[in-house]
């Protein structure tokens, strides 16, 4: 049995006394200065008031934003019950869609269109070259009897016109090409120079075109060239324009074929920006004492039908919308198709060039690409040759050189053509599309609302419900 019982009064008092003596003393609350307590109380009160004010302000702001909502929401069930669909509304909706599509297509086409703005000012560019492109067909003149040259007002010939000229033999009756295009000068056959033992160039020593047996060999005749080719195992084509020694043979053949065979000449070369002329002269071109001469081949060229068609005449690079007045111009039998309209004489074209700068504008990159070109106007005059005058029994005058002469002159005024799009940027185009869609829907909505309410009023009036 334990020495004491809990329920015993004496033992209980002992236990209480023991606990009081052994228990830890109670911690006293810290003493707070009265001034500090007031500060803490003020701060707590300020925080509570601030939180209350911000909550009230937030609620007020949210209410104001709700009032500004232009997209009110309805309960789905209420919205379905409130809607009233009509046949007229469906018809107007289809009409609105069609109108929107039509207007959008028109806006896209307008966006992709280009407007040209032109300005004129004095041309300050001095000197330089311009690209000349010409394409002319002589229906009754063989290629061996027609030459092309370009010379400016100072007597300076354009560089390498022959090397940049391509001839095609065509059938005079059908206009079909007889032989493939070929250059007047074959770059594969270089005019080799004959050299003496001391290294000096030989004079009056025509080239063998790379077929000579020994350096310095000369080929004076077409037969010499033919034999040199045979020794090399090459085949000589007498129609090869670059073989000068065979020119006489070709001319004889061409004279015999005159009227049955024509020639198309296409050339593109650089010419100086000065007054000059393009000369299509029948015969041959040769140089003597540093001067370029034309051999008219006697009376042969004065019997040729110089009727022709100008397919292309361009000065500079082409640009969109450019119109060249001489493109497609035909003269004589080339125009009528009748051999009785054969013409021999001097065809004079007077061309007035207007320097033009064309600037392209890109909507995406915003960059401008400039094209240097020339627009022109042209007039034409024909002077019959002496042979034609003799036939017509007219008095003889000073003999003229037959051929086609295109004389050009530059204007002191330059034209600047700038591409401009209707919209300055892609953003403006998108805004316009949105305006089209919204405007059409708004107008159709107003029309539908007017029709709907008008019909309702009329029905009420008919039934007597509207006082």
VEXZAKE-148659 format. One record per residue (C-alpha): x, y, z. Coordinates in Angstrom, 2 decimals, padded with zeros to 5 digits. Example, Ala and Ser with C-alpha at 12.3 -4.5 7.8 and 13.67 -1.06 7.14 Angstrom:
<bapas>
+---------+---------+---------+
|      xx |      yy |      zz |
+---------+---------+---------+
|  012.30 | -004.50 |  007.80 |
|  013.67 | -001.06 |  007.14 |
+---------+---------+---------+
</bapas>
This chain:
<bapas>
+---------+---------+---------+
|      xx |      yy |      zz |
+---------+---------+---------+
|  000.00 |  000.00 |  000.00 |
|  001.46 |  003.50 | -000.88 |
|  002.57 |  005.75 |  001.95 |
| -000.18 |  008.33 |  001.20 |
| -003.49 |  008.63 | -000.58 |
| -004.58 |  011.38 | -002.91 |
| -007.97 |  011.67 | -001.33 |
| -006.42 |  012.30 |  002.07 |
| -006.65 |  015.97 |  003.11 |
| -003.26 |  016.04 |  004.69 |
| -001.61 |  014.51 |  001.70 |
| -003.37 |  016.89 | -000.69 |
| -002.06 |  019.91 |  001.11 |
|  001.41 |  018.46 |  001.03 |
|  001.21 |  017.92 | -002.67 |
|  000.05 |  021.46 | -003.30 |
|  002.81 |  022.81 | -001.15 |
|  005.38 |  020.68 | -003.01 |
|  004.12 |  021.81 | -006.42 |
|  004.23 |  025.44 | -005.41 |
|  007.81 |  025.17 | -004.28 |
|  009.04 |  023.16 | -007.32 |
|  007.09 |  024.87 | -010.15 |
|  008.81 |  027.53 | -012.30 |
|  007.78 |  031.08 | -011.60 |
|  005.20 |  032.60 | -014.04 |
|  006.67 |  034.95 | -016.82 |
|  005.52 |  038.49 | -016.38 |
|  004.35 |  040.40 | -019.51 |
|  006.89 |  042.93 | -020.83 |
|  006.38 |  046.47 | -019.83 |
|  005.52 |  048.69 | -022.87 |
|  006.16 |  052.38 | -022.86 |
|  002.91 |  054.34 | -023.11 |
|  004.17 |  056.40 | -026.10 |
|  005.15 |  053.30 | -028.06 |
|  001.77 |  051.75 | -027.43 |
|  000.01 |  054.79 | -028.85 |
|  002.19 |  054.68 | -032.03 |
|  001.47 |  051.00 | -032.58 |
| -002.21 |  051.56 | -032.04 |
| -002.23 |  054.43 | -034.55 |
| -000.42 |  052.37 | -037.18 |
| -002.77 |  049.44 | -036.77 |
| -005.77 |  051.72 | -037.08 |
| -004.27 |  053.36 | -040.24 |
| -003.70 |  049.96 | -041.82 |
| -007.26 |  048.93 | -041.15 |
| -008.62 |  052.17 | -042.59 |
| -006.35 |  051.92 | -045.67 |
| -007.43 |  048.38 | -046.38 |
| -011.06 |  049.38 | -046.02 |
| -010.59 |  052.39 | -048.34 |
| -008.79 |  050.33 | -051.00 |
| -011.47 |  047.68 | -050.89 |
| -014.16 |  050.31 | -051.32 |
| -012.21 |  051.97 | -054.14 |
| -011.69 |  048.65 | -055.90 |
| -015.37 |  047.86 | -055.73 |
| -016.23 |  051.31 | -057.06 |
| -013.72 |  050.94 | -059.93 |
| -015.08 |  047.56 | -060.90 |
| -018.59 |  049.00 | -060.99 |
| -017.45 |  051.82 | -063.23 |
| -015.73 |  049.37 | -065.60 |
| -018.87 |  047.27 | -065.76 |
| -020.80 |  050.35 | -066.87 |
| -018.30 |  050.86 | -069.71 |
| -018.72 |  047.32 | -071.05 |
| -020.01 |  047.55 | -074.62 |
| -020.28 |  043.77 | -074.84 |
| -023.04 |  042.92 | -072.34 |
| -023.50 |  039.24 | -071.62 |
| -026.81 |  037.50 | -071.29 |
| -027.74 |  034.29 | -069.70 |
| -027.65 |  031.65 | -072.37 |
| -031.19 |  030.50 | -071.74 |
| -032.47 |  034.06 | -071.57 |
| -030.49 |  034.97 | -074.69 |
| -031.95 |  032.11 | -076.69 |
| -035.46 |  033.01 | -075.54 |
| -034.94 |  036.73 | -076.30 |
| -033.73 |  036.23 | -079.85 |
| -036.25 |  036.55 | -082.64 |
| -035.05 |  035.29 | -086.01 |
| -036.91 |  036.37 | -089.15 |
| -036.82 |  035.57 | -092.85 |
| -036.04 |  039.17 | -093.71 |
| -033.10 |  039.07 | -091.31 |
| -031.75 |  035.96 | -093.04 |
| -032.09 |  037.57 | -096.46 |
| -030.33 |  040.71 | -095.25 |
| -027.56 |  038.58 | -093.71 |
| -026.91 |  036.86 | -097.04 |
| -026.93 |  040.25 | -098.77 |
| -024.47 |  041.59 | -096.17 |
| -022.08 |  038.66 | -096.72 |
| -022.18 |  039.12 | -100.50 |
| -021.60 |  042.87 | -100.20 |
| -018.71 |  042.35 | -097.76 |
| -017.01 |  039.84 | -100.06 |
| -017.47 |  042.13 | -103.06 |
| -016.07 |  045.13 | -101.21 |
| -013.16 |  043.12 | -099.79 |
| -012.19 |  041.90 | -103.25 |
| -012.32 |  045.47 | -104.50 |
| -010.16 |  046.67 | -101.60 |
| -007.57 |  043.96 | -102.24 |
| -007.39 |  044.86 | -105.93 |
| -007.11 |  048.53 | -105.03 |
| -004.37 |  047.69 | -102.51 |
| -002.38 |  045.81 | -105.17 |
| -002.83 |  048.53 | -107.78 |
| -000.12 |  051.07 | -108.57 |
| -000.47 |  054.76 | -109.26 |
|  002.20 |  056.58 | -111.23 |
|  003.32 |  060.05 | -110.24 |
|  005.38 |  061.96 | -112.81 |
|  007.73 |  064.88 | -112.36 |
|  009.80 |  066.80 | -114.91 |
|  013.11 |  068.54 | -114.31 |
|  016.26 |  069.49 | -116.20 |
|  018.52 |  066.52 | -116.89 |
|  021.83 |  067.14 | -115.11 |
|  023.44 |  063.84 | -116.09 |
|  026.51 |  064.37 | -118.26 |
|  027.95 |  061.73 | -120.59 |
|  027.64 |  058.02 | -120.02 |
|  026.22 |  055.22 | -122.14 |
|  022.78 |  053.81 | -122.75 |
|  021.65 |  050.37 | -123.81 |
|  020.17 |  050.17 | -127.31 |
|  018.03 |  047.21 | -128.40 |
|  016.81 |  046.91 | -131.98 |
|  015.05 |  044.11 | -133.86 |
|  014.29 |  044.64 | -137.56 |
|  013.25 |  042.22 | -140.31 |
|  013.94 |  042.81 | -144.02 |
|  011.65 |  040.42 | -145.85 |
|  013.43 |  040.58 | -149.23 |
|  017.06 |  041.37 | -148.38 |
|  019.49 |  038.47 | -147.79 |
|  021.62 |  038.63 | -144.65 |
|  024.82 |  038.96 | -146.69 |
|  023.54 |  042.17 | -148.26 |
|  022.51 |  044.09 | -145.14 |
|  024.72 |  045.63 | -142.44 |
|  024.08 |  047.41 | -139.15 |
|  026.17 |  050.20 | -137.68 |
|  025.77 |  052.89 | -135.01 |
|  027.54 |  056.25 | -134.98 |
|  027.10 |  059.38 | -132.87 |
|  027.23 |  063.04 | -133.86 |
|  030.99 |  063.15 | -133.25 |
|  031.62 |  060.39 | -135.78 |
|  032.41 |  057.81 | -133.10 |
|  031.10 |  054.33 | -133.88 |
|  029.59 |  052.25 | -131.10 |
|  031.82 |  049.49 | -129.82 |
|  031.36 |  045.96 | -131.12 |
|  028.03 |  046.42 | -132.87 |
|  028.84 |  043.57 | -135.24 |
|  029.78 |  041.26 | -132.38 |
|  026.45 |  041.92 | -130.65 |
|  024.32 |  041.56 | -133.78 |
|  022.57 |  038.28 | -134.52 |
|  021.20 |  037.50 | -137.99 |
|  018.57 |  034.97 | -138.99 |
|  017.85 |  033.95 | -142.55 |
|  014.11 |  033.85 | -143.20 |
|  011.96 |  032.73 | -146.08 |
|  010.47 |  035.76 | -147.83 |
|  007.22 |  033.99 | -148.66 |
|  006.43 |  032.31 | -145.35 |
|  008.54 |  034.28 | -142.88 |
|  009.89 |  031.05 | -141.41 |
|  013.48 |  030.87 | -140.17 |
|  015.82 |  029.16 | -142.62 |
|  018.90 |  029.00 | -140.41 |
|  019.44 |  029.33 | -136.70 |
|  020.52 |  032.61 | -135.15 |
|  024.17 |  033.43 | -135.60 |
|  026.34 |  036.39 | -134.78 |
|  027.86 |  038.57 | -137.47 |
|  031.23 |  037.83 | -135.85 |
|  031.89 |  034.30 | -134.67 |
|  033.87 |  034.51 | -131.46 |
|  035.13 |  030.96 | -131.91 |
|  037.01 |  031.95 | -135.06 |
|  039.46 |  034.65 | -134.11 |
|  041.16 |  036.71 | -136.79 |
|  044.75 |  035.51 | -136.31 |
|  047.49 |  037.93 | -137.26 |
|  050.28 |  036.83 | -139.59 |
|  053.71 |  037.59 | -138.09 |
|  057.08 |  037.92 | -139.85 |
|  060.26 |  036.31 | -138.60 |
|  061.17 |  039.54 | -136.80 |
|  057.86 |  039.52 | -134.92 |
|  056.19 |  042.29 | -136.92 |
|  052.66 |  041.85 | -138.18 |
|  052.28 |  041.22 | -141.90 |
|  050.21 |  043.65 | -143.89 |
|  047.61 |  042.59 | -146.45 |
|  047.55 |  039.07 | -145.05 |
|  043.98 |  037.86 | -144.48 |
|  043.43 |  035.40 | -141.67 |
|  042.94 |  031.65 | -142.07 |
|  040.74 |  031.67 | -138.94 |
|  042.90 |  029.29 | -136.96 |
|  043.28 |  026.76 | -139.80 |
|  046.74 |  027.93 | -140.95 |
|  049.43 |  025.25 | -141.12 |
|  052.24 |  027.53 | -139.93 |
|  052.07 |  030.82 | -138.02 |
|  052.03 |  033.65 | -140.54 |
|  050.23 |  031.77 | -143.33 |
|  047.79 |  033.89 | -145.32 |
|  044.46 |  033.01 | -146.94 |
|  043.73 |  035.54 | -149.67 |
|  040.76 |  033.86 | -151.29 |
|  037.81 |  031.76 | -150.29 |
|  039.51 |  028.78 | -151.92 |
|  042.58 |  029.29 | -149.69 |
|  040.36 |  029.18 | -146.62 |
|  038.59 |  026.10 | -147.95 |
|  041.90 |  024.27 | -148.45 |
|  043.18 |  025.30 | -145.02 |
|  040.00 |  023.94 | -143.47 |
|  040.37 |  020.70 | -145.45 |
|  043.90 |  020.20 | -144.12 |
|  042.55 |  020.55 | -140.59 |
|  039.67 |  018.22 | -141.31 |
|  037.18 |  021.02 | -140.79 |
|  034.12 |  021.70 | -142.87 |
|  033.78 |  025.19 | -144.35 |
|  030.32 |  026.68 | -144.53 |
|  030.32 |  029.30 | -147.25 |
|  027.37 |  030.97 | -145.53 |
|  029.55 |  031.66 | -142.48 |
|  029.41 |  035.43 | -142.18 |
|  032.73 |  035.78 | -140.34 |
|  034.72 |  034.39 | -143.32 |
|  035.42 |  037.61 | -145.21 |
|  037.20 |  035.92 | -148.13 |
|  033.95 |  034.21 | -149.12 |
|  031.94 |  037.42 | -149.06 |
|  032.04 |  037.78 | -152.84 |
|  030.67 |  034.28 | -153.32 |
|  027.96 |  034.93 | -150.76 |
|  027.02 |  038.20 | -152.43 |
|  026.66 |  036.49 | -155.78 |
|  024.49 |  033.84 | -154.21 |
|  022.53 |  036.48 | -152.31 |
|  021.95 |  038.51 | -155.46 |
|  020.61 |  035.40 | -157.13 |
|  018.40 |  034.71 | -154.13 |
|  017.27 |  038.32 | -153.81 |
|  013.54 |  038.51 | -153.30 |
|  013.32 |  034.91 | -152.12 |
|  015.20 |  035.26 | -148.87 |
|  015.03 |  037.81 | -146.07 |
|  016.94 |  038.60 | -142.92 |
|  016.14 |  039.37 | -139.31 |
|  018.67 |  041.43 | -137.34 |
|  018.65 |  041.60 | -133.56 |
|  021.25 |  043.68 | -131.75 |
|  021.80 |  045.02 | -128.25 |
|  024.80 |  047.22 | -127.52 |
|  025.93 |  050.27 | -125.56 |
|  025.90 |  053.67 | -127.27 |
|  026.96 |  057.06 | -125.98 |
|  024.28 |  059.42 | -124.64 |
|  024.57 |  061.83 | -127.53 |
|  022.83 |  062.47 | -130.82 |
|  023.46 |  059.56 | -133.16 |
|  021.94 |  057.18 | -135.66 |
|  021.41 |  053.50 | -136.36 |
|  022.21 |  052.64 | -139.98 |
|  020.89 |  049.60 | -141.84 |
|  022.71 |  049.87 | -145.17 |
|  022.75 |  047.23 | -147.93 |
|  026.22 |  046.12 | -148.99 |
|  029.37 |  045.49 | -146.98 |
|  031.33 |  047.26 | -144.23 |
|  035.10 |  047.51 | -144.46 |
|  037.80 |  049.69 | -142.95 |
|  040.50 |  051.55 | -144.82 |
|  043.04 |  053.99 | -143.38 |
|  041.28 |  053.76 | -140.03 |
|  037.93 |  054.78 | -141.49 |
|  034.83 |  052.64 | -141.75 |
|  033.37 |  052.52 | -145.24 |
|  030.27 |  051.01 | -146.85 |
|  030.44 |  049.20 | -150.16 |
|  027.03 |  049.52 | -151.83 |
|  027.92 |  046.82 | -154.38 |
|  027.01 |  048.93 | -157.41 |
|  023.51 |  048.67 | -158.76 |
|  022.72 |  045.44 | -156.88 |
|  021.62 |  047.16 | -153.69 |
|  019.56 |  049.73 | -155.60 |
|  017.31 |  046.98 | -156.89 |
|  016.60 |  045.47 | -153.49 |
|  013.23 |  045.74 | -151.84 |
|  014.06 |  047.45 | -148.54 |
|  010.58 |  046.99 | -147.11 |
|  010.95 |  046.12 | -143.46 |
|  009.28 |  045.67 | -140.08 |
|  010.58 |  047.27 | -136.87 |
|  009.75 |  044.79 | -134.13 |
|  011.60 |  046.49 | -131.27 |
|  013.44 |  049.75 | -130.75 |
|  014.38 |  050.50 | -127.13 |
|  016.82 |  052.90 | -125.54 |
|  017.63 |  051.77 | -122.02 |
|  015.99 |  049.18 | -119.81 |
|  012.23 |  048.70 | -120.25 |
|  009.84 |  049.61 | -117.44 |
|  006.16 |  048.74 | -116.81 |
|  003.73 |  050.56 | -119.04 |
|  006.39 |  051.78 | -121.46 |
|  005.16 |  052.45 | -125.00 |
|  007.57 |  052.56 | -127.93 |
|  005.88 |  054.15 | -130.97 |
|  008.02 |  052.34 | -133.55 |
|  007.42 |  048.84 | -132.19 |
|  005.50 |  046.89 | -134.83 |
|  005.95 |  049.52 | -137.55 |
|  006.01 |  048.07 | -141.10 |
|  006.81 |  049.73 | -144.43 |
|  006.18 |  048.78 | -148.06 |
|  005.49 |  045.20 | -148.97 |
|  006.09 |  044.15 | -145.37 |
|  002.94 |  046.08 | -144.47 |
|  000.71 |  045.11 | -147.38 |
|  002.13 |  041.67 | -148.12 |
|  002.08 |  042.48 | -151.85 |
|  005.34 |  042.34 | -153.83 |
|  004.08 |  045.22 | -155.99 |
|  004.62 |  047.56 | -153.03 |
|  008.39 |  047.04 | -153.10 |
|  010.30 |  050.12 | -151.94 |
|  013.93 |  051.06 | -152.48 |
|  015.31 |  054.28 | -151.10 |
|  016.12 |  056.01 | -147.86 |
|  013.85 |  055.34 | -144.89 |
|  014.48 |  058.08 | -142.33 |
|  013.20 |  057.80 | -138.77 |
|  013.64 |  060.80 | -136.47 |
|  013.46 |  059.80 | -132.83 |
|  013.30 |  062.27 | -129.93 |
|  014.43 |  060.64 | -126.69 |
|  013.20 |  061.77 | -123.28 |
|  015.39 |  060.42 | -120.44 |
|  013.19 |  058.67 | -117.89 |
|  013.85 |  057.33 | -114.41 |
|  011.30 |  054.80 | -113.19 |
|  011.24 |  054.07 | -109.46 |
|  009.55 |  050.94 | -108.18 |
|  008.27 |  050.93 | -104.58 |
|  007.92 |  047.81 | -102.44 |
|  005.16 |  047.75 | -099.81 |
|  006.91 |  045.03 | -097.82 |
|  010.50 |  046.28 | -097.75 |
|  009.83 |  049.92 | -098.56 |
|  012.84 |  050.00 | -100.89 |
|  012.85 |  051.77 | -104.24 |
|  014.44 |  050.22 | -107.32 |
|  015.33 |  052.73 | -110.05 |
|  015.30 |  051.85 | -113.76 |
|  017.11 |  054.15 | -116.19 |
|  015.34 |  054.26 | -119.55 |
|  014.19 |  056.56 | -122.35 |
|  010.78 |  057.28 | -123.77 |
|  010.58 |  058.66 | -127.28 |
|  008.41 |  060.05 | -130.02 |
|  009.14 |  059.39 | -133.69 |
|  008.42 |  060.69 | -137.17 |
|  009.12 |  059.05 | -140.51 |
|  010.10 |  060.13 | -144.01 |
|  010.86 |  058.14 | -147.16 |
|  012.99 |  059.29 | -150.10 |
|  012.92 |  057.04 | -153.21 |
|  016.25 |  056.07 | -154.73 |
|  017.41 |  057.26 | -158.15 |
|  016.52 |  053.87 | -159.63 |
|  012.95 |  054.25 | -158.46 |
|  012.80 |  057.80 | -159.81 |
|  014.04 |  056.68 | -163.21 |
|  011.21 |  054.20 | -163.39 |
|  008.68 |  056.85 | -162.47 |
|  010.22 |  059.29 | -165.04 |
|  010.87 |  062.02 | -162.49 |
|  013.79 |  064.45 | -162.75 |
|  016.99 |  063.09 | -161.30 |
|  018.42 |  064.67 | -158.21 |
|  021.46 |  064.07 | -156.07 |
|  022.08 |  060.39 | -155.54 |
|  021.13 |  059.10 | -152.10 |
|  022.30 |  056.13 | -150.06 |
|  019.50 |  053.58 | -149.73 |
|  018.84 |  052.02 | -146.36 |
|  017.08 |  052.52 | -143.05 |
|  018.42 |  055.34 | -140.88 |
|  017.16 |  055.89 | -137.33 |
|  018.44 |  059.23 | -136.07 |
|  017.92 |  059.91 | -132.36 |
|  018.40 |  063.00 | -130.21 |
|  018.16 |  063.46 | -126.44 |
|  015.87 |  065.96 | -124.75 |
|  017.31 |  068.20 | -121.98 |
|  014.29 |  067.39 | -119.79 |
|  014.19 |  064.26 | -117.64 |
|  011.01 |  062.60 | -116.39 |
|  010.82 |  060.91 | -112.99 |
|  008.08 |  058.28 | -112.75 |
|  007.37 |  057.01 | -109.23 |
|  005.19 |  054.09 | -108.28 |
|  002.80 |  054.92 | -105.47 |
|  000.38 |  052.58 | -103.74 |
| -003.05 |  053.76 | -102.52 |
| -002.25 |  052.73 | -098.94 |
|  000.98 |  053.91 | -097.31 |
|  001.37 |  050.72 | -095.28 |
| -000.12 |  047.30 | -094.60 |
| -001.65 |  048.55 | -091.33 |
| -003.84 |  051.05 | -093.20 |
| -005.04 |  048.27 | -095.48 |
| -006.05 |  046.07 | -092.51 |
| -007.87 |  048.99 | -090.89 |
| -009.78 |  049.60 | -094.11 |
| -010.84 |  045.94 | -094.26 |
| -012.11 |  046.12 | -090.68 |
| -013.98 |  049.33 | -091.45 |
| -015.64 |  047.72 | -094.47 |
| -016.83 |  044.69 | -092.52 |
| -018.04 |  046.69 | -089.52 |
| -019.72 |  049.36 | -091.62 |
| -021.67 |  046.89 | -093.74 |
| -022.84 |  044.89 | -090.72 |
| -023.90 |  048.06 | -088.90 |
| -025.88 |  049.44 | -091.82 |
| -027.56 |  046.11 | -092.53 |
| -028.38 |  045.77 | -088.82 |
| -030.06 |  049.17 | -088.82 |
| -032.06 |  048.30 | -091.93 |
| -033.14 |  044.98 | -090.41 |
| -034.18 |  046.67 | -087.17 |
| -036.22 |  049.29 | -089.02 |
| -037.96 |  046.66 | -091.12 |
| -038.70 |  044.46 | -088.10 |
| -040.19 |  047.20 | -085.93 |
| -042.09 |  048.72 | -088.85 |
| -043.72 |  045.39 | -089.64 |
| -044.65 |  044.90 | -085.96 |
| -046.25 |  048.33 | -085.80 |
| -048.21 |  047.74 | -088.97 |
| -049.47 |  044.41 | -087.67 |
| -050.54 |  045.94 | -084.37 |
| -052.34 |  048.71 | -086.21 |
| -054.15 |  046.17 | -088.34 |
| -055.24 |  044.14 | -085.30 |
| -056.25 |  047.24 | -083.34 |
| -053.78 |  046.70 | -080.52 |
| -051.99 |  049.97 | -081.20 |
| -053.92 |  052.91 | -079.84 |
+---------+---------+---------+
</bapas>
